[in-house]
Amino acid sequence: MKVTKLRVEESLLAMVVTKMIIPRGSNHATLNECDLMEMYCIQNGVVVDWTYTICDHMMKAKRLIDFKLPYVVLISMFT
């Protein structure tokens, strides 16, 4: 799904999801299934295990070349 087809609030939420919560290296304008599920949970108040979500993304970044690991600043703040 393209971000341009969303309302303003949904576009801002999509930006937060794709750049901060589940970041990726490029193509922030196209949402994948995982992005849409996170947006749905945030909009409808569904409880999300953020620790698992971030940990899963970090494990994918370790295994796959396409995944980026942008949590360095967040991790360094707590060490």
C-alpha positions in Angstrom: 0.0 0.0 0.0 1.3 3.5 -0.9 1.5 6.1 1.9 0.0 8.7 -0.6 -3.4 7.0 -0.4 -3.7 7.4 3.4 -5.2 10.3 5.4 -2.8 12.7 7.0 -2.9 11.1 10.5 -2.3 7.6 8.9 0.6 9.0 6.9 2.3 10.4 10.0 1.7 7.1 11.8 3.2 5.2 8.8 6.3 7.5 9.0 6.8 6.8 12.7 6.4 3.0 12.1 8.7 2.8 9.1 11.4 5.1 10.3 11.4 4.6 14.1 9.7 1.5 15.3 10.4 -0.9 12.5 13.0 1.0 10.4 14.3 0.0 7.1 16.9 1.3 4.7 14.8 2.6 1.9 11.3 2.8 0.4 9.4 4.3 3.2 6.5 5.2 0.9 5.4 1.6 0.5 4.0 -0.2 3.5 4.3 -4.0 3.9 2.1 -6.3 5.9 4.1 -5.9 9.1 3.8 -2.1 8.9 0.1 -2.3 8.4 -0.4 -4.6 11.4 1.6 -2.3 13.7 -0.4 0.7 12.5 -3.7 -1.2 13.1 -2.6 -2.1 16.6 -1.6 1.5 17.5 -4.8 3.0 16.1 -7.1 0.5 17.8 -5.4 0.2 21.2 -4.3 -3.4 20.8 -1.6 -4.3 23.3 1.7 -4.9 21.5 4.8 -6.6 23.0 7.2 -3.9 21.8 10.2 -5.8 23.3 9.5 -8.7 21.1 8.9 -6.5 18.1 12.2 -4.7 18.4 14.1 -7.9 19.3 12.7 -9.6 16.3 13.7 -6.8 14.1 17.2 -6.8 15.6 17.5 -10.6 15.0 16.5 -10.1 11.3 19.1 -7.3 11.0 21.7 -9.8 12.3 20.7 -12.5 9.7 19.7 -10.5 6.7 21.7 -7.9 4.8 18.7 -5.8 3.7 17.7 -5.1 7.3 19.2 -2.1 9.1 20.0 -1.8 12.8 19.2 1.9 13.8 18.7 1.3 17.5 22.4 2.2 18.4 21.5 5.5 19.9 18.6 4.0 21.9 20.7 1.2 23.2 23.7 3.4 24.0 21.4 5.7 26.1 20.7 2.8 28.5 24.2 1.5 28.9 
